[in-house]
Amino acid sequence: MLGGKYSLIDPSGKLIADIPYRVLGNFHQGLLRVQANNLTDSTGKKLPTRYGFVDLDGKVAIPPQFMPAGEFPDDSYNLPVGGLDREWVYFDCTGKIVIRIPFGEHLENPNPFAHGRLRFKQGFNWGYNDASGGWAIPPKYNDARDFENGVARGQEGDKWITIDMRGKTAPPDKKNLRVIGPYSEGLALAADNGLMGWVDQREKLAFPLRKYQKAFAFSSGLARFELDDLYGYLDRSGNITIPNKYGDADDFDHGLARVVIGSRLAYIDTKGQVVWQARK
């Protein structure tokens, strides 16, 4: 912000664009949520506050229209939700409305997407939509709960069962592998008997389980891990692309990650090249 106005700048400080709205939060999926307080109708009457999104060039990607609107999730398997014409609407990166749900008499809060699934009621029964608006799991449950760690609870008749992302019953002795983190870039962290790895939406391992001190979600195509008290990064095939040699490190964000080399703060790119390092 400069002089009461929001702007976008590039890494050199060069102005990309001025933003004529109030900025809220950060970029997610290349879109930034903004708040418009100065809109008027055709008669000049001031309209209530509305929310929209601008892109990385500072251009309006989705005009301010929602009342209110959530930020885009980092994972494209999930959709944000906003209020529009007395409906809760779930929309994609183009602003296209994918799913509509009437507010209802009591204006209940909308259900969130979780692990690429939206708990959705049709008539008397509950099922789960995906980000395309179609049924990932048909509506057949008397009641249901949101997905958590790759599984959800659904009520068939008077009995509650545990289901996986495809709606298949997950018996207790199915396997010890369990999802322990959110999905990011299509993969989620999972654990089994002290080992960790990453699984896709069908809970299929991307590569074999291993022993890590710590492991984290994928970002910019790489996942951070800790081994022998040092941090490194591996790719979606499980190959170590940046060796574990950092005393501390963060996940990648827009192609850069903060690391500590020796006792000095630095930033590296996805190839492990240092792009900036503190002098002391």
For each residue, the residues with C-beta under 8 A, 3 or more apart:
1: 4 5 6 7 23
2: 5 7
3:
4: 1
5: 1 2 18 19 20
6: 1 18 19 21 22 23
7: 1 2 15 16 17 18 19 58
8: 15 16 17 19 56 57 58
9: 13 14 15 16
10: 13 14 16
11:
12:
13: 9 10
14: 9 10
15: 7 8 9 18
16: 7 8 9 10 56 57 58
17: 7 8 57 58 59
18: 5 6 7 15 58
19: 5 6 7 8 23 34 54 58
20: 5
21: 6 34 35 36 37 52 54 64
22: 6 34 35 36 37
23: 1 6 19 32 33 34 35
24: 33 34 35 51 71
25: 28 32 33 71
26: 32 71
27: 30 31 32 56 254
28: 25 31 32 71 72 73 74
29: 72 73 74 76 93
30: 27 55 56 93
31: 27 28 53 54 55 61 62 72 93
32: 23 25 26 27 28 53 54 55
33: 23 24 25 51 52 53 69 70 71 72
34: 19 21 22 23 24 51 52 53 54 64
35: 21 22 23 24 49 50 51 64
36: 21 22 39 49 50 51 52 64
37: 21 22 49
38: 46
39: 36 46 47 50 64
40: 43 44 45 46 47
41: 44 45 47
42:
43: 40
44: 40 41
45: 40 41
46: 38 39 40
47: 39 40 41 50
48: 67
49: 35 36 37 67
50: 35 36 39 47 64 65 66 67
51: 24 33 34 35 36 64 65 66 67 68 69 82
52: 21 33 34 36 60 61 62 63 64 65 66 69
53: 31 32 33 34 60 61 62 72 95
54: 19 21 31 32 34 58 59 60 61
55: 30 31 32 58 59 61
56: 8 16 27 30
57: 8 16 17
58: 7 8 16 17 18 19 54 55
59: 17 54 55
60: 52 53 54 63 64
61: 31 52 53 54 55 93 94 95
62: 31 52 53 65 91 94 95
63: 52 60 95
64: 21 34 35 36 39 50 51 52 60
65: 50 51 52 62 84
66: 50 51 52 69 82 83 84 89
67: 48 49 50 51 82 83 84
68: 51 82 83
69: 33 51 52 66 80 81 82 83
70: 33 80 81 82
71: 24 25 26 28 33 80
72: 28 29 31 33 53 80 93
73: 28 29 76 77 78 79 80 113
74: 28 29 184 219
75: 78 116 182 183 184 185 186
76: 29 73 93 131
77: 73 113 115 116 130 131 183 186 201
78: 73 75 112 113 114 115 116 131
79: 73 90 91 92 98 99 113 118 131
80: 69 70 71 72 73 90 91
81: 69 70 88 89 90 110 112 113
82: 51 66 67 68 69 70 88 89 91
83: 66 67 68 69 86 87 88 89 103
84: 65 66 67 87 89 97
85:
86: 83 102 103
87: 83 84 100 101 102 103
88: 81 82 83 100 101 102 103 110
89: 66 81 82 83 84 97 99 100 101
90: 79 80 81 97 98 99 100 113 118 133
91: 62 79 80 82 95 96 97 98
92: 79 95 96 98 131
93: 29 30 31 61 72 76
94: 61 62
95: 53 61 62 63 91 92
96: 91 92
97: 84 89 90 91 100
98: 79 90 91 92 131 132 133
99: 79 89 90 118 120 129 133
100: 87 88 89 90 97
101: 87 88 89 110 120
102: 86 87 88
103: 83 86 87 88 107 108
104: 107 108
105:
106:
107: 103 104
108: 103 104
109:
110: 81 88 101
111: 118 119 120 146
112: 78 81 118 146
113: 73 77 78 79 81 90 116 117 118 131
114: 78 117 118 119 146 147 148
115: 77 78 147 148 150 165 179 182 183 188 201
116: 75 77 78 113 130 131 136 165 183 201
117: 113 114 128 129 130 136 137 146 147 152 165
118: 79 90 99 111 112 113 114 128 129 130
119: 111 114 126 128 144 145 146 152
120: 99 101 111 126 127 128 129 139
121: 125 126 127 139
122: 125 126 127 139
123: 139
124: 142
125: 121 122 139 140 141 142
126: 119 120 121 122 139 141 142 143 144 154
127: 120 121 122 135 136 137 138 139 140 141 144
128: 117 118 119 120 135 136 137 144 147 152 167
129: 99 117 118 120 133 134 135 136
130: 77 116 117 118 133 134 135 136
131: 76 77 78 79 92 98 113 116
132: 98
133: 90 98 99 129 130
134: 129 130
135: 127 128 129 130 138 139
136: 116 117 127 128 129 130 165 166 167
137: 117 127 128 163 166 167
138: 127 135 167
139: 120 121 122 123 125 126 127 135
140: 125 127 154 156
141: 125 126 127 144 154 155 156
142: 124 125 126 155 156 157
143: 126 154 155
144: 119 126 127 128 141 152 153 154 155
145: 119 148 152 153 154
146: 111 112 114 117 119 152
147: 114 115 117 128 150 151 152 165
148: 114 115 145 151 152
149: 178 179 180
150: 115 147 164 165 178 179 188 190 199 203
151: 147 148 162 163 164 170 179
152: 117 119 128 144 145 146 147 148 162 163
153: 144 145 160 161 162 163
154: 126 140 141 143 144 145 160 161 163
155: 141 142 143 144 158 159 160 161
156: 140 141 142 159 160 161
157: 142
158: 155
159: 155 156
160: 153 154 155 156
161: 153 154 155 156 169
162: 151 152 153 169 170 172
163: 137 151 152 153 154 167 168 169 170
164: 150 151 167 168 170 203
165: 115 116 117 136 147 150 201 202 203
166: 136 137 202
167: 128 136 137 138 163 164
168: 163 164
169: 161 162 163
170: 151 162 163 164 174
171: 174
172: 162
173:
174: 170 171
175: 192
176: 192 193
177: 190 191 192 199 203 205
178: 149 150 190 191 192
179: 115 149 150 151 188 189 190 199 203
180: 149 188 189 190 191 196
181: 184 188 189 190 216 217
182: 75 115 188 217
183: 75 77 115 116 186 187 188 201
184: 74 75 181 187 188 217 218 219
185: 75 217 218 219 221 236
186: 75 77 183 200 201 218
187: 183 184 198 199 200 206 217 218 223 236
188: 115 150 179 180 181 182 183 184 198 199 217
189: 179 180 181 196 197 198 215 216 217
190: 150 177 178 179 180 181 196 197 198 199 203 205 209
191: 177 178 180 194 195 196 197
192: 175 176 177 178 195 197 209
193: 176
194: 191 211
195: 191 192 209 210 211
196: 180 189 190 191 209 210 211 212 215
197: 189 190 191 192 205 206 207 208 209 210 238
198: 187 188 189 190 205 206 207 218 223 236
199: 150 177 179 187 188 190 202 203 204 205 206
200: 186 187 203 204 206
201: 77 115 116 165 183 186
202: 165 166 199
203: 150 164 165 177 179 190 199 200
204: 199 200
205: 177 190 197 198 199 208 209
206: 187 197 198 199 200 236 237 238
207: 197 198 237 238
208: 197 205 238
209: 190 192 195 196 197 205
210: 195 196 197 238
211: 194 195 196
212: 196 215 225 226 227
213: 225 226 227 228 229
214: 225 226
215: 189 196 212 223 224 225 226
216: 181 189 223 224 225 251
217: 181 182 184 185 187 188 189 223 251
218: 184 185 186 187 198 221 222 223 236
219: 74 184 185 222 223 251 252 253
220: 252 253 254 255 270
221: 185 218 235 236 270
222: 218 219 233 234 235 241 242 252 270
223: 187 198 215 216 217 218 219 233 234 235
224: 215 216 231 232 233 249 250 251 252 257
225: 212 213 214 215 216 231 232 233 234 244
226: 212 213 214 215 229 230 231 244
227: 212 213 230 232 244
228: 213 244
229: 213 226
230: 226 227 244 245 246 247
231: 224 225 226 244 246 247 248 249 259
232: 224 225 227 240 242 243 244 245 246 249
233: 222 223 224 225 240 241 242 249 252 257 272
234: 222 223 225 238 239 240 241
235: 221 222 223 238 239 241
236: 185 187 198 206 218 221
237: 206 207
238: 197 206 207 208 210 234 235
239: 234 235
240: 232 233 234 243 244
241: 222 233 234 235 270 271 272
242: 222 232 233 268 271 272
243: 232 240 272
244: 225 226 227 228 230 231 232 240
245: 230 232 261
246: 230 231 232 249 259 260 261
247: 230 231 260 261 262 263
248: 231 259 260
249: 224 231 232 233 246 257 258 259 260
250: 224 253 257 258 259
251: 216 217 219 224 257
252: 219 220 222 224 233 255 256 257 270
253: 219 220 250 256 257
254: 27 220
255: 220 252 269 270
256: 252 253 267 268 269 275
257: 224 233 249 250 251 252 253 267 268
258: 249 250 265 266 267
259: 231 246 248 249 250 265 266 267 268
260: 246 247 248 249 263 264 265 266
261: 245 246 247 264 266 274 277
262: 247
263: 247 260
264: 260 261 277 278 279 280
265: 258 259 260 277 278
266: 258 259 260 261 274 276 277 278
267: 256 257 258 259 274 275 276 277
268: 242 256 257 259 272 273 274 275
269: 255 256 272 273 275
270: 220 221 222 241 252 255
271: 241 242
272: 233 241 242 243 268 269
273: 268 269
274: 261 266 267 268 277
275: 256 267 268 269
276: 266 267
277: 261 264 265 266 267 274
278: 264 265 266
279: 264
280: 264
